[in-house]
Amino acid sequence: MNDVDTGFDKFSPPDGPKEGRPYLVIGKPFGGRVRVVPQSTKGTRGVYVPDGAVEGLKEGRFVPWSAPVRISLTARCESIGYLPNRYLEQVKEQWRRHTTTRRHDA
């Protein structure tokens, strides 16, 4: 999925928004959208996933922020598989903690 399509382009590094970045869909569809979490191969924040956890997925971290995107957009993206449950549960828990923290700050 491309960062421009998810809104993460505003957080892009100096070399520009990523195209074809791995994203993880978390949660059930709501209002024609699903929530996605991007993976980064740089940085130290997020849930670490080793190389080969899913065939075609490089070592990296699923970051602690997410975005809702249209289901039709995700349906057009290549699926490389399912993240093993132990990592998926960590990503979901990270998102819940991040969301709770943000609500307390508001």
C-alpha positions as a LaTeX table, in Angstrom:
\begin{tabular}{lrrr}
\hline
Residue & $x$ (\AA) & $y$ (\AA) & $z$ (\AA) \\
\hline
Met1 & 0.00 & 0.00 & 0.00 \\
Asn2 & 1.27 & 3.51 & $-0.68$ \\
Asp3 & 1.74 & 6.09 & 2.07 \\
Val4 & $-0.11$ & 8.70 & $-0.02$ \\
Asp5 & $-3.22$ & 6.49 & 0.08 \\
Thr6 & $-3.13$ & 6.07 & 3.86 \\
Gly7 & $-2.19$ & 9.61 & 4.90 \\
Phe8 & 1.19 & 8.55 & 6.23 \\
Asp9 & 2.89 & 10.57 & 3.49 \\
Lys10 & 2.84 & 13.57 & 5.86 \\
Phe11 & 5.26 & 11.67 & 8.12 \\
Ser12 & 7.54 & 10.57 & 5.28 \\
Pro13 & 11.33 & 10.65 & 5.50 \\
Pro14 & 13.30 & 13.08 & 3.33 \\
Asp15 & 13.41 & 10.56 & 0.47 \\
Gly16 & 9.62 & 10.84 & 0.14 \\
Pro17 & 6.58 & 8.69 & 0.85 \\
Lys18 & 6.94 & 4.95 & 0.47 \\
Glu19 & 5.17 & 3.02 & $-2.24$ \\
Gly20 & 4.25 & $-0.60$ & $-1.67$ \\
Arg21 & 4.87 & $-0.42$ & 2.07 \\
Pro22 & 3.65 & $-3.43$ & 4.03 \\
Tyr23 & 0.55 & $-2.67$ & 6.07 \\
Leu24 & $-1.26$ & $-4.88$ & 8.55 \\
Val25 & $-5.05$ & $-4.81$ & 8.69 \\
Ile26 & $-6.28$ & $-4.92$ & 12.29 \\
Gly27 & $-9.83$ & $-5.19$ & 13.49 \\
Lys28 & $-13.12$ & $-5.70$ & 11.71 \\
Pro29 & $-14.46$ & $-3.48$ & 8.91 \\
Phe30 & $-16.44$ & $-0.41$ & 10.01 \\
Gly31 & $-18.23$ & 2.08 & 7.80 \\
Gly32 & $-16.62$ & 0.76 & 4.61 \\
Arg33 & $-13.13$ & 1.07 & 6.11 \\
Val34 & $-10.55$ & $-1.05$ & 7.89 \\
Arg35 & $-7.78$ & 0.08 & 10.22 \\
Val36 & $-4.22$ & $-0.46$ & 8.98 \\
Val37 & $-0.82$ & $-0.27$ & 10.70 \\
Pro38 & 2.30 & 0.42 & 8.62 \\
Gln39 & 5.54 & $-1.48$ & 8.89 \\
Ser40 & 8.89 & 0.31 & 8.92 \\
Thr41 & 12.29 & $-1.27$ & 8.39 \\
Lys42 & 13.89 & 1.68 & 10.21 \\
Gly43 & 13.47 & 2.97 & 13.73 \\
Thr44 & 13.01 & 1.41 & 17.13 \\
Arg45 & 9.33 & 2.05 & 17.92 \\
Gly46 & 6.75 & $-0.63$ & 17.45 \\
Val47 & 6.32 & $-4.38$ & 17.44 \\
Tyr48 & 9.40 & $-6.11$ & 16.05 \\
Val49 & 8.77 & $-8.80$ & 13.44 \\
Pro50 & 11.77 & $-10.82$ & 12.21 \\
Asp51 & 12.61 & $-11.51$ & 8.60 \\
Gly52 & 10.61 & $-14.45$ & 7.32 \\
Ala53 & 7.74 & $-14.26$ & 9.84 \\
Val54 & 5.62 & $-14.01$ & 6.69 \\
Glu55 & 7.10 & $-14.98$ & 3.36 \\
Gly56 & 8.00 & $-11.75$ & 1.55 \\
Leu57 & 7.98 & $-9.57$ & 4.69 \\
Lys58 & 11.31 & $-8.03$ & 5.68 \\
Glu59 & 12.50 & $-7.56$ & 9.23 \\
Gly60 & 10.96 & $-4.43$ & 10.73 \\
Arg61 & 8.49 & $-2.95$ & 13.16 \\
Phe62 & 4.77 & $-2.34$ & 12.99 \\
Val63 & 4.56 & 1.19 & 14.37 \\
Pro64 & 2.22 & 2.33 & 17.18 \\
Trp65 & $-0.09$ & 4.43 & 14.97 \\
Ser66 & $-2.70$ & 3.50 & 12.43 \\
Ala67 & $-5.16$ & 4.88 & 9.91 \\
Pro68 & $-8.60$ & 3.94 & 8.60 \\
Val69 & $-8.62$ & 3.27 & 4.84 \\
Arg70 & $-11.32$ & 2.29 & 2.39 \\
Ile71 & $-11.90$ & $-1.45$ & 2.04 \\
Ser72 & $-11.88$ & $-1.00$ & $-1.74$ \\
Leu73 & $-8.30$ & 0.31 & $-1.50$ \\
Thr74 & $-7.08$ & $-2.63$ & 0.58 \\
Ala75 & $-8.85$ & $-5.07$ & $-1.74$ \\
Arg76 & $-6.70$ & $-3.84$ & $-4.64$ \\
Cys77 & $-3.46$ & $-4.39$ & $-2.71$ \\
Glu78 & $-1.39$ & $-7.55$ & $-2.90$ \\
Ser79 & $-1.81$ & $-9.79$ & 0.12 \\
Ile80 & 1.33 & $-11.62$ & 1.19 \\
Gly81 & $-0.31$ & $-13.57$ & 3.98 \\
Tyr82 & $-1.22$ & $-13.50$ & 7.63 \\
Leu83 & 0.99 & $-12.32$ & 10.45 \\
Pro84 & 1.49 & $-15.07$ & 13.04 \\
Asn85 & $-0.88$ & $-14.62$ & 15.96 \\
Arg86 & 1.84 & $-13.81$ & 18.52 \\
Tyr87 & 2.86 & $-10.71$ & 16.51 \\
Leu88 & $-0.69$ & $-9.79$ & 15.54 \\
Glu89 & $-1.80$ & $-9.74$ & 19.18 \\
Gln90 & 1.19 & $-7.54$ & 20.11 \\
Val91 & 0.30 & $-5.07$ & 17.34 \\
Lys92 & $-3.34$ & $-4.95$ & 18.45 \\
Glu93 & $-2.35$ & $-4.42$ & 22.09 \\
Gln94 & 0.09 & $-1.68$ & 21.08 \\
Trp95 & $-2.71$ & 0.05 & 19.14 \\
Arg96 & $-5.09$ & $-0.21$ & 22.11 \\
Arg97 & $-2.48$ & 1.32 & 24.44 \\
His98 & $-1.70$ & 4.11 & 21.95 \\
Thr99 & $-5.40$ & 4.90 & 21.46 \\
Thr100 & $-6.05$ & 4.96 & 25.22 \\
Thr101 & $-3.06$ & 7.24 & 25.80 \\
Arg102 & $-4.22$ & 9.64 & 23.08 \\
Arg103 & $-7.73$ & 9.85 & 24.53 \\
His104 & $-6.33$ & 10.77 & 27.97 \\
Asp105 & $-4.24$ & 13.53 & 26.39 \\
Ala106 & $-7.19$ & 15.09 & 24.55 \\
\hline
\end{tabular}
